[in-house]
Amino acid sequence: MRAAVQVFHEQGVEKTTLGDIARAAEVPLGNVYYYFKAKDQLVEAAVAAHCEQLDALTAQLDALPDPAVRLKTLVAGWVDQRETAARFGCPFGTLATELDKRDDGLDRAAAKVMRALLDWVECQFTQLRRADAAALAVELVAAYQGMSVLTNTLRDPDLMAVQGERLRSWIDGIASR
């Protein structure tokens, strides 16, 4: 599964074959076919893996004592991935964008993962007693997706570092109001 997530991120769904995934996982192709009869089943499993990763991440962040700290730690984690973003874009955003071009339901599965992130971020802003928590959540996630696209397009990881610092300052400003 990890190999599929990685190869889909690096090559995109359409360019990836089950053979590519078998090579990345260092297993015989037959092993991949044993568990996944078609590439779409593997794509669906990759979306589920992203959901599990998000659940694990937000559970870790929820252990932190303060919602502003949780949000800034989330941003720091995004910034830590800036080299990967510069090369391939956001691991989930690029997949969601590619799946949106399809009309087979996988686009809606991807939307659920993005909605879960928005809901978690909104909850943090709600805990900061912000009446505009939903709008702030969209603003934060959109800022990340935007900086990820720009970092990838310009192949400039420093852009993400600078924008991440701006977002952390923005969160501090919101938390102090």
Residue, then its C-alpha position, 0 to 999 in steps of 0.5 A: m500500500r505504501a508503495a502504491v501511495q508513493v508511486f501514485h504521488e510521483q507518477g500520477v494514477e494514469k501513468t502508473t501500472l501495477g508493475d510499477i507498484a510491484r517494483a516499488a514494493e519489491v514484490p512479484l507482480g502476481n502478489v499485487y494482482y492477488y490483492f488488487k484485481a484492478k488498478d482502481q481497487l489500488v487507487e481506492a485503497a490508496v485513498a483509504a490509506h491517506c484517510e488513515q494517515l490523516d486520522a493518525l496525524t490528527a490523533q497525534l496533534d490532538a494530544l497537544p495542549d492548545p489548538a493554536v499549537r496543533l494548527k502550527t504543528l500541522v503547518a510545520g509538518w507540511v513545511d517539513q515535506r517541502e522537498t517532496a512538494a517541490r518535486f511532486g506536489c502535495p501527496f493528497g492534493t495531487l491525487a485528489t485533483e487527478l481523481d476529480k477528472r474521473d466520474d467513477g466515485l473515486d473523486r467523491a472518496a477523495a473529497k471525504v478525506m479533504r473534508a475530514l481535514l477541513d473539519w478537523v481544522e475548523c474544530q481547532f478554530t472553533q476551540l479558539r472561539r472563532a465564529d468564522a472557524a469554517a471560513l478560516a479552515v478553508e483559508l488555511v487548507a487553501a493556503y497550503q494547497g496553493m503554496s504546495v502547487l507553487t512550490n511544485t511548479l517553481r521547484d522552490p522548497d524555500l517558497m513553502a518554508v517562507q509561506g509556512e512561517r507566514l501561516r504560523s504568524w497568521i495563526d498566532g494573530i488569530a489565536s491572540r484575538 
